[in-house]
């Protein structure tokens, strides 16, 4: 678990740098719509990965982990609708999915059946990436002139102030008596998922797909076509 937590901490530091910059510059409405659109596409259908992962035979004797995965899949299944409603409340429409969202779904859909912990590694990063920075996120959103209760529901829910999903998944994994091959998959997923997610944050803020290189696409296509 030590290496997994190190990767999570590295992603947190990278996200903190982005939040610090946003605190200085402020979050424009168009950037916020891009962020919500990205999250809409990223979370729509999210339950499939978790429920598929929960069904893996490696988890037959790991009941707590299996129960967590099923519960989180059901809990987050309709969260994409919050992002959609927040965008509508701003008088805007969801924009097309960026490349890294499409790569995300292609990659994790290809591996989740046989190597579910790759997807769970990415989940570890996403659930913890703003841990300790929740109040800063609230200030960034709260200081925006367009921010209202009816258009900030997605962000506020996913801060998990009252429901620390990030701590929960790390605790469940720590108690699951995982084998070395499981840890290898968790680490790979955390690295790949964290990299893609940070690029999605950059796309949301700066509208730039340039970080997704031809080499990235080739690597992911190799995984998908296995």
C-alpha positions in Angstrom: 0.0 0.0 0.0 3.0 2.3 0.5 3.6 2.8 -3.2 -0.1 3.3 -3.9 -0.3 6.0 -1.3 2.8 7.7 -2.6 1.2 7.9 -6.1 -2.0 9.3 -4.5 0.1 11.9 -2.6 1.9 12.9 -5.8 -1.4 13.4 -7.6 -2.6 15.5 -4.7 0.4 17.7 -5.0 -0.1 18.2 -8.7 -3.8 19.0 -8.1 -2.9 21.4 -5.3 -0.6 23.4 -7.7 -3.6 23.7 -10.1 -5.9 24.8 -7.3 -3.4 27.4 -6.1 -3.2 28.9 -9.6 -7.0 29.0 -9.8 -7.1 30.7 -6.4 -5.0 33.5 -7.9 -6.7 33.7 -11.3 -10.4 32.8 -10.4 -12.5 30.3 -12.2 -14.3 31.7 -15.2 -17.8 30.4 -16.1 -16.6 28.9 -19.4 -14.0 26.9 -17.6 -16.5 25.7 -15.1 -18.9 24.6 -17.8 -15.9 22.7 -19.4 -15.2 21.0 -16.0 -18.8 20.0 -15.5 -19.0 18.7 -19.1 -15.9 16.7 -18.5 -17.3 15.2 -15.3 -20.6 14.5 -17.0 -18.9 12.3 -19.7 -16.5 10.8 -17.1 -19.1 9.7 -14.7 -21.9 8.7 -17.0 -22.1 4.9 -16.9 -19.5 4.8 -14.0 -21.5 2.0 -12.2 -20.6 -0.5 -15.0 -16.9 -0.5 -14.0 -17.6 -0.9 -10.3 -20.3 -3.6 -10.7 -18.1 -5.5 -13.2 -15.2 -5.2 -10.8 -17.3 -6.5 -7.9 -18.2 -9.6 -9.8 -14.5 -10.7 -10.2 -13.8 -14.1 -8.6 -10.8 -12.7 -6.8 -13.2 -10.9 -4.5 -15.2 -13.9 -3.5 -13.3 -14.1 -0.3 -13.0 -10.4 0.0 -16.5 -9.6 0.9 -15.9 -6.1 2.3 -14.2 -5.0 -0.9 -16.9 -6.5 -3.1 -19.6 -4.8 -1.0 -17.8 -1.5 -1.2 -17.5 -1.7 -5.0 -21.2 -2.5 -5.5 -22.3 0.2 -3.1 -20.1 2.9 -4.7 -21.3 1.9 -8.1 -25.0 2.3 -7.2 -24.3 5.5 -5.2 -22.6 7.2 -8.1 -24.6 5.9 -10.9 -26.7 9.0 -11.4 -24.2 11.7 -10.4 -23.7 12.6 -14.1 -27.2 14.1 -14.0 -26.1 16.5 -11.3 -23.4 17.9 -13.6 -26.0 18.1 -16.4 -28.4 20.0 -14.2 -25.7 22.4 -13.0 -24.8 23.2 -16.6 -28.4 23.8 -17.4 -28.8 26.1 -14.4 -26.0 28.2 -15.9 -28.0 28.5 -19.1 -25.4 26.4 -21.0 -25.3 22.9 -22.5 -22.9 20.0 -22.0 -20.1 20.2 -24.5 -18.5 17.2 -26.3 -16.2 14.8 -24.4 -12.5 15.6 -24.7 -10.1 13.0 -26.0 -8.9 11.8 -22.6 -12.4 11.0 -21.4 -12.8 8.7 -24.5 -9.4 7.2 -23.8 -10.3 6.7 -20.1 -13.4 4.7 -21.0 -11.7 2.7 -23.7 -8.8 1.8 -21.5 -10.6 0.9 -18.3 -13.5 -0.9 -20.1 -10.8 -3.1 -21.8 -9.1 -4.1 -18.5 -11.8 -4.1 -15.9 -13.1 -7.6 -16.6 -9.8 -9.4 -16.0 -7.9 -6.8 -14.0 -10.5 -4.9 -12.0 -7.9 -3.4 -9.6 -6.4 -1.3 -12.4 -9.7 0.6 -12.4 -9.8 0.7 -8.6 -6.3 2.2 -8.5 -7.6 5.1 -10.6 -10.6 5.3 -8.2 -8.1 5.7 -5.3 -6.6 8.7 -6.9 -9.8 10.4 -7.9 -11.4 10.0 -4.5 -8.4 11.5 -2.7 -7.1 14.1 -5.2 -8.5 17.1 -3.3 -8.3 15.7 0.2 -7.1 18.4 2.6 -8.0 21.1 0.0 -11.8 20.9 0.3 -12.1 24.4 1.8 -9.9 25.8 -1.0 -12.2 24.3 -3.6 -15.2 25.8 -1.8 -13.6 29.2 -1.8 -12.8 29.0 -5.5 -16.3 28.1 -6.3 -17.9 30.4 -3.8 -16.0 33.4 -5.0 -17.3 33.0 -8.6 -19.9 35.6 -9.4 -22.1 33.0 -11.3 -22.0 30.4 -8.5 -25.3 29.5 -6.9 -26.6 26.6 -4.9 -28.5 25.3 -8.0 -25.3 25.2 -10.2 -22.7 23.9 -7.7 -24.3 20.6 -6.6 -21.9 18.3 -8.4 -18.8 19.9 -6.9 -20.1 20.2 -3.4 -21.3 16.6 -3.3 -18.0 15.3 -4.6 -16.0 17.1 -1.9 -17.2 14.3 0.4 -16.8 16.4 3.5 -19.3 14.2 5.4 -18.5 10.9 3.5 -14.7 10.4 3.1 -14.8 8.0 0.2 -11.0 8.4 -0.3 -10.3 7.1 3.2 -12.9 4.4 2.9 -11.4 2.8 -0.3 -7.8 2.8 1.1 -9.0 1.3 4.3 -10.9 -1.4 2.5 -8.0 -2.3 0.3 -5.6 -2.3 3.3 -7.8 -4.9 4.9 -8.3 -7.1 1.8 -5.2 -9.2 2.1 -4.2 -8.5 -1.5 -1.6 -10.4 -3.4 1.4 -8.8 -5.1 -0.3 -9.0 -8.5 -3.2 -7.1 -7.1 -0.9 -4.4 -5.8 0.8 -4.2 -9.2 -2.6 -3.5 -10.9 -3.6 -0.9 -8.3 -0.3 0.9 -8.8 -0.7 0.8 -12.6 -4.3 2.1 -12.4 -3.3 4.9 -10.0 -0.5 6.1 -12.3 -2.5 5.9 -15.5 -5.8 7.2 -14.0 -4.1 10.0 -12.2 -2.2 11.1 -15.3 -5.3 11.1 -17.4 -7.4 12.9 -14.8 -4.9 15.7 -14.3 -4.8 16.2 -18.1 -8.6 16.4 -18.0 -8.4 19.1 -15.3 -5.9 21.0 -17.6 -8.3 20.6 -20.5 -11.1 22.0 -18.3 -9.2 25.0 -17.3 -7.1 25.7 -20.3 -8.9 23.9 -23.1 -5.9 22.0 -24.3 -5.6 18.4 -25.6 -1.9 18.8 -26.4 -0.8 16.6 -23.4 -2.3 13.6 -25.0 0.4 12.5 -27.4 0.5 10.0 -30.2 2.5 7.7 -27.9 -0.2 7.8 -25.3 -2.8 6.9 -27.9 -0.7 4.0 -29.2 -0.1 2.7 -25.7 -3.8 2.7 -24.9 -4.8 1.2 -28.2 -2.5 -1.7 -27.4 -4.3 -2.3 -24.2 -7.7 -2.0 -25.8 -6.8 -4.5 -28.6 -5.3 -7.2 -26.4 
